[in-house]
Amino acid sequence: MPKLLVLFHAPSSDVVAPAAAPEGGGRTHRTLDRAEDIAVYDGLILALPAAGDRGAVLTNMLAALGGSLLNKVGSAVTTAEGPGRTPVLWSALAPMADRGMILVPVPFTDTQEPAAESARRLGKRVAEVIAWVTHARSHHHHDHAPHDHQSHHHH
């Protein structure tokens, strides 16, 4: 099963973690001990505050990871609104792109959708893209071998 990490810097007044899901819910909240721990996940969503330099802590962490994020799925969310939204989002997406991540961005313009619903929709979308990438990798195609389209089945 693909693993998705939603990472936020805490404490913050405008980025808040929801309560942990009940037993068997699959959601846990814990402190990330080392930046290298991100590499075990298939995808990463950075949750960035609207203001301050807490987002810089997260994006600087990406710089320490080098090539370990190559072909992983990445996205970012923020509580920022108005003209400050785009720079906050790019502050996370640009380092992800520099590390070869497959980006799934949120709309850069403000939407009328509640932030929690937008974040849930993005999480679902990122999980779908992780599943697609994982599925494609499972076929172990070789560039020099002809591909028989008749034998390629999806369930």
C-alpha positions in Angstrom: 0.0 0.0 0.0 1.4 3.4 -1.0 2.4 5.7 1.9 1.6 9.4 2.0 3.1 11.8 4.5 1.4 15.1 5.3 4.1 17.2 7.0 3.6 20.4 8.9 5.8 22.4 11.3 4.2 22.7 14.7 3.2 24.6 16.7 1.5 27.1 14.4 -1.6 29.1 14.9 -2.9 28.5 11.4 -1.8 24.9 10.5 -3.5 22.5 12.8 -3.4 18.7 12.8 -6.7 17.0 13.1 -7.2 14.5 16.0 -5.8 11.1 15.3 -8.2 8.6 13.7 -9.5 5.8 15.9 -7.8 2.4 16.0 -7.4 0.9 12.5 -8.1 4.3 10.9 -4.6 4.4 9.4 -3.8 8.0 10.4 -1.2 8.7 13.0 0.4 12.0 14.1 4.0 11.9 15.3 7.1 13.9 15.2 9.5 13.4 12.3 12.8 12.6 13.9 15.1 13.0 10.9 14.6 14.6 7.4 15.8 11.3 5.9 12.7 9.6 7.3 10.7 11.3 4.5 12.4 9.0 1.9 10.4 6.0 3.0 7.1 7.6 1.8 5.8 7.5 -1.7 4.3 11.0 -1.6 4.6 14.2 0.5 2.2 17.0 1.1 3.7 20.0 2.9 1.2 22.1 4.9 2.5 25.6 5.1 1.3 28.5 7.3 0.1 31.7 5.8 2.9 33.8 7.3 6.2 33.6 9.0 9.3 31.4 8.4 7.9 28.1 9.6 7.4 27.1 5.9 11.1 27.7 5.4 11.9 25.0 8.0 10.1 22.5 5.8 11.4 23.6 2.5 15.0 23.8 3.8 14.5 20.2 5.0 13.9 19.2 1.4 17.3 20.6 0.4 18.9 18.0 2.7 17.3 15.1 1.0 19.1 15.3 -2.4 18.0 12.7 -4.8 15.9 10.6 -2.4 12.7 12.3 -3.6 13.2 11.5 -7.3 9.9 10.4 -8.8 8.0 10.6 -5.6 4.7 12.6 -5.7 4.6 16.0 -4.0 2.2 18.8 -3.2 1.7 21.7 -0.8 -1.3 23.3 0.9 -1.4 26.6 2.7 -3.9 28.7 4.7 -2.5 31.8 2.8 -5.0 33.8 0.9 -4.9 36.6 -1.7 -1.7 37.7 -3.3 0.4 35.9 -0.7 -0.9 32.5 -1.7 1.2 31.9 -4.8 4.6 32.7 -3.3 3.9 30.4 -0.3 2.9 27.5 -2.6 5.9 28.0 -4.8 8.2 28.1 -1.8 7.5 24.4 -1.4 6.8 23.3 -5.0 10.0 24.7 -6.4 12.3 22.7 -4.2 10.2 19.6 -4.8 10.6 20.1 -8.6 14.3 20.6 -8.2 14.5 17.2 -6.5 12.6 15.5 -9.4 9.3 15.0 -7.7 6.1 14.6 -9.6 4.0 17.6 -8.6 0.3 17.7 -8.0 -0.4 21.4 -7.2 -3.6 22.9 -5.7 -5.2 25.8 -7.6 -3.1 28.9 -7.0 -6.1 31.2 -7.0 -8.3 31.3 -3.9 -11.4 29.1 -4.1 -14.6 29.5 -2.2 -14.3 25.9 -1.0 -13.6 25.5 2.8 -9.9 24.8 3.5 -10.5 21.5 5.2 -12.5 20.2 2.1 -9.9 21.4 -0.3 -7.1 19.7 1.7 -9.1 16.4 1.8 -9.7 16.6 -2.0 -5.9 17.3 -2.6 -5.0 14.4 -0.3 -7.2 12.1 -2.3 -5.8 13.3 -5.6 -2.2 12.9 -4.4 -3.0 9.3 -3.3 -4.5 8.6 -6.7 -1.3 9.8 -8.5 0.8 7.7 -6.1 -1.3 4.7 -7.0 -0.8 5.4 -10.7 3.0 5.8 -10.4 3.2 2.6 -8.2 1.1 0.7 -10.8 3.3 1.8 -13.7 6.4 0.8 -11.8 5.0 -2.6 -11.1 5.1 -3.5 -14.8 8.9 -3.3 -15.0 8.9 -2.3 -18.6 12.2 -2.3 -20.5 13.0 0.3 -23.0 14.6 -2.1 -25.5 11.9 -4.8 -25.4 8.8 -4.4 -27.5 5.6 -3.9 -25.5 2.7 -6.2 -26.3 -0.4 -4.1 -25.8 -2.6 -7.1 -26.0 -1.1 -8.6 -22.8 -1.4 -5.4 -20.7 -4.5 -5.7 -18.5 -5.8 -3.5 -15.8 -8.2 -4.7 -13.1 
